[in-house]
Amino acid sequence: MVFTQGEFVKTNVFVNNGMISHISTAAPEGSSVVFDLEGCVIFPGFIDVHTHLREPGFFYKETIETGTKAAAHGGYTSICAMPNLKPVPDSAQTLAPQLEAIEKTACIQVLPYGAITKGELGQELADFDALAPHVCAFSDDGRGVQNDDMMRQAMTKIHALGKMVAAHCEVNELLRGGYIHDGQYAALHGHKGICSESEWKQIERDLALVRETGCDYHVCHISTKESVELIRQAKKEGLPVSCETGPHYLVLTDMDLQEDGRFKMNPPLRSKEDQAALLEGIQDGTIDMIATDHAPHSAEEKSKGLAGSMMGIVGLETAFPILYTELVKKGVLTLEQLIHLMHTNPSRRFGIGSPLAEGMPADLTVYNLNESYTIDPETFLSKGRSTPFAGWNVWGKCKMTMYHGNIVWQEDKA
């Protein structure tokens, strides 16, 4: 089966010189290489608009090479790399090392983000003019821009350049030392909590600035019911707004926490009510896409429990099977809806990736949806191993991923 033109069709896909030459039921006679994918589904390559590749600056956590191999293993052919690096890409000079590494070592498409402020310090605007031709959007990911006027100036200039702001929304003064959700688990186990208001209050601020500036605005990794409702109302107003959430927020809550760093991320796992609102948001179109927020750290950095471990989990190699198993097979979403969330919608919003269609680059992934397995972090191609899904039994195994006609992942040749 092939997912093309928004529907599943039993047909063949022909690839020539990196392009999809035609899609038809014709026999592949005379073809130099034939893959028998009976029982599998061919999807357009997934797109992740929120990935941490850690290069340059934090090679021990991940590199562009290992991160893109992990992405291909998960079925991704296009990813957007977040800017909390060293150096932070806030000028042409500081972006150059990242662009060079992408050119040399990436096995799939990687588009970097440019920073909103210099050094992501929130004090001075980055060089938007120099960065704009080379970046997918602008973000100070990992930090919310605290100063209202700084964000206003950023939105005004970024809008004039025809680019988008992708905001990590977090009010620092509301964090109060918290590191998991300020909910039932924190109260039961004596942990410091992060209130929901720390997220939605800055979204509320930013939406007011969008009304003022007209800037295209994307909200990263939303996790609260208030965030969903704010974005829903903004869309009803016709504001140029989109958002993402992560797989973990859709299938886990704070009551699934364990005293283990692999359950610690920012934003944190929220309440059952928040999860229900997120699920409603992806069903009614308020939430446009699902992004992994793949954020690898070393084993040591994730070994210090909920209080002491660094924020972030890996997700490129587990996103599709987790979502397919927990949402599609349980009737929460259709498979078509999931593909829209993982490919079609991010492609349209960010202008990246290719549909599975004749005349387009052969960016695709092949999954056997009838194959189940147990998630084992030791099989990951990412340097990161920290996932709350270790040991989960899932359905849907990636057999092959192709980027521009080149096989960048194949199960029996891993």
N, C-alpha and C positions, 0 to 999 in steps of 0.2 A: 504494500500500500504506500502511496505517495501523497503527502500533504501539499497540494498545489491549488492556487486560486481559491484558497479558503476552504477547501474540502478534501476529503480522502478519496483517492482514485486508485484502482488496481491497474498499474501501468508500468512501463519501463522508462528509465531516465538515461539519456545518452549524453556523454561528456566528451568534448573534443577541444583540445588546446585551452583547457581551463574553464571552458564555458559549457553551459547546458545547451547542446545543439538542438535537441528536440525531446519531447516527452510524448511517448505513444506506446501502443500495444504491439508495435512491430517487433518481430524477432531480432535479436541483436546479432544478425549475421554479418560476418566480416569484421566484427569488433576485435581489437587487439587484446583487450582484457575484459572479462565478463565476471561480474560478481552475482552469485545466486543469493538473493536476499529474501527468498520465500519465508514467510512467517514473520518478517520484520517490517518496520515502518520507516520511511524516509521522510525526515522533517527538514525544513530550512534550518540552517545553522542558528543556534540560539544566540541571543545578544544579551550581554550583561553590562549595564551602564554604571555599575558600582563595584569595582575590583581594586584591591590593593596589591600591587606587584612588588612594592618595597625597593625597587631599583630606580635610581641610585640611592645609596645611603644605608640600606639595611639588608645587605645581601645575605646575611645569615638567616633571615626570616623567609625570604623568597627572592627570586630573580625573574626578570622578564622571560627568560628561557623556561624555568621550571613552572612559572605561573601560567604561561600560555600552553605548555604541554598539559597541565592540569585542566585548563579550560577545554582543550580539544578532547581530553578524556571524558569530560562531562557533556560534550556535544556543542560547545560554544565555538563560534567562528569569528565573532566580533566582541571586543570588550573595551570598556572605558576605564582608564587607569587614574586613580585618585592622586591628588597632588601632595599629600603629607609625606614628603620625601626629604632627602638631604643631598643637594640643595632643593629647597622648595621651588617649583617652576613658576617664578613670578616675573621673569624677564626672558628675552630671547637667549641670553647667555646661560641662565640657569636651567632652561628647558633643553638646551642642546645635548647634554649627556644622555638624557632619557630618549630623545629622538634617535640618537646614534645607536643606543642599545636596542631599541625597537627594530631599527633597520637591520641590525646584525643578527639578532637572536630570537625574535618573535616568530612563532610558526603560524599565527593567525593575525587578524587585524587588531591592532591596538591603537586606540586614540586617547591621548592624554588629556587630562583636565589642566587648565591653568588656575593658579591661585587667585583669589579675590583680593587678598592683601599681601603685602610683602612679608615673606617668612610665615605667613598665616598668623601674624601677630595682631591683626586688627587695628593697626595704627596708621598705615599708609597704603594707598591703593597700588596694586601690581601694575605692570606695564601692559595694559590691555591691548593697545594698538599693536605691539610687537608679537604678542601671544596669539591674538585672534585667528590668524590664518592657519595655525597649527594645532589648535585645541578644539575639543568637542563642545566644551562649555567651561564655566568658571565656578570654582568651589573652594571653600576653606574647609574641606571635609575633616572631621575630627574636632572641629571647633565652630561654634556659632559666632557670627559677626555681632559683637555686643553693642556697638555704637550705632544708633539709629541713623544718624546723618552719614556715617561712613557707608552703610548699606544703601542709603538713598543715592549717594554719589556713584557707588558702584553700579547700581541698577540703571541709572541714567546713562552712564558711559557704555555699559555693556549692551544696553538696548540700542544705542546709536550705532554700534558695530554689528547689529543683527545677530548677536549671540545670546546665550541663555545663562541664567544663574541657577546652579544646582546647590541648594542650601542644606547644610547640616544645621538643624534647628535645636538650639540648646541655650537656655539662659543660665549663665554661670552662677549667678547669685542665688539661684533656686536649687542648686545641686547639693549644697550643704554636706559634702563629704560622702554622699551616697554612691553605691556601686551596684545595687540591684534594685528592682522595682519596689517602691514604697507601698507594699501590699501585705497580703496575708503571710507569705513565707518569711518576709523580713521581720514581721512582728513575732512570729512563732520562734524564730531562730536567732533573734538578737542582732540582725544585720542593719546597716544604715541604708535607707531607701532613697531612690531617686523619684521625685514626684512627677506625675504626668504633666503638670503645668510647665515644667522646665522645657518640655518639647512644644506643646501646643501654643504656649504664650508667644514664642518667637515666630511660629507660623502665622499667628494672628497679626503680629507686627509687620511681617514681611508682606502679607496680603494687602495690608493698607498701603505699603510702598509700591506694590504692583499696580494698584488702582491709580496711584499718583504718577508713576513713571511709564507704565505700559510694558515693562520688561517681561520677556518670557521667563517663567519661573518654574523650577522643578524642585520638589521636596524629597530629600533623601530619606530612606528607611523609616517611614512613619510607623508608629507602634501604639498610639492611643486612640480611643474612641472620639475624643474631642478633635484630634487632628483630622480624622476621617470626615467629621461633620463640617469643619471649617473649609476643607477642600471641596466637599460636595456643594456647599453654598457658593463658594467662589466660582465654581464651574457654572452654576446656574446663573450667576451674574455675567458670564461670558468672559471672565478673566483668562489670560493666557497661562494657565496653570496645569501642571501634571504632577504625579507623585509615584513613588515606588514603595513597596514593603518587601521584607525578606521572607524566605521559606520558613525560618524558625519562628517568626511571629505568628504564622498561620497555623502551625501544628503543635506548638508548645506554649505553656503559660508559666507564670512564676511558681505555680504549685508543682511544676515538673522539675524545678531546680534540684540539683544535688550539690553537695559541698565539694565542688570540683570546678577548676578554672575553665573547663570546656563548656560550661554553661554561662560564662560571663561575656557579655557583649554590650555595645552601646549603640542605640538605646537598649535597655534591658528587656528580658521577657516580661510581658505585662500580665494583666488579669484575664480571667475568662471572658469578662464583659468586653474588654479591649479586643481580644481575639475574635469574638463574635462580630464586632463592628468592622474589623478588618476583612473578615470573610464576606460580610454584606457589601463592603466597599469594592471588593474585586468582582462580586457578582453583578453589581449595578453599574460598574464602569467608573466609579469614583477613583479607584486605584487603577492606574494605567498599566503598570508593569510590575513584575517581580524581579528583583535584583539580589544577588547573593550577599553583597558586602563582604566578600571573601577577604579575610584579614588575618593572614598567618603570623604567628609568633613562634619563638623557639619553645622547646619542651620546658626549659627552665622557667621561662616567663609565664607559662600557663600552669605551673605546678604549685602555685601558692594559694589555692583555694579561691573562694569567691571574693574575699576581702583583698588578697594580695596579688592576684594574677592580673595580667594586662587584659584590657578589653579587646575582644575580637575572636571570631571563629572562622574556620575555612568552610567553603560551601560550593565551589565550582564543580566538584566531582560528585556531589550528592543532591544537588538542587532538583533536577528532573525526576529521578527515582523517588525522592521523598514526596514531591508534589503529586506525582502520578499515583503513588500508592495511597497517600493520605487524603487527597482531594478528588482525584478523578475516579479511582476505583471505589471510593465511598460515596460517589454521587454528588459531591459538593460542586464540582465543576465538570464540564465536558472536556474531552481531550482537545477539541477545537479551541475552547476558551483558554486552556492552558498554553497552547501554542501562540495564541494572540498575546498573552501576557509575557511570554518568554522570547518572542520574535517580532511579531507584526507591530505591536504598539511601540516598543522601544525603537524599532527601525524607523517608523514614521516620525516619532517625536524627535529623535536625535539625528535622523538622516544618515543612518549607517546600516551596514548589512545588505544582503541581497535576498529577494524572494526566490522561491524554488520555481523558476519559470524559464521558458525558452528564451535564449539570448542573454541570460544573466550569468554572472560568475557562478561556478559550481561550488557554492558554500552550503554544505548539507551535513546532516548527521543521520546515522542509522541506529535504530533501537529495536531490540527484541523485547516487546512488552509482555511476553509470556514467560520470561525468564526471571526467576527470583534469586536473590542472594543476600548475604549478610554483609552490611557495611563494615569494612575493616580498614581503618586509617593507614595501616602499614602498606596497603596497596596503592595509596595515593601517589600521584606524581608531584604534587605540591610538596614543598618542604614542610608546610604546616600539617600538623596531625590532630589539632584540637577541634573536635566536633561533638556536639551533644547527641549525634545520631550513631555513634559507634555501637555496633551490636544490633542495630535495627535490621529487621528483615524487610526488604523492599522488592518491588517489581519494576522491571524496565532496565535492561542492561545495554550500555552503549557498545556497539560492535565496530563502528567506523565513523570517523569524522573527516570531511574533505574541505579544504580551503583553496579556492581558485583552482580546483581540479587536482590538487595535490593531497594525498592521504596524509593527514597529520596525526591521526590515531587509528590503529586497527588492533583489535583485541588479540588475535593470534600472533601479532608481530610486536607486541608491547615490550 
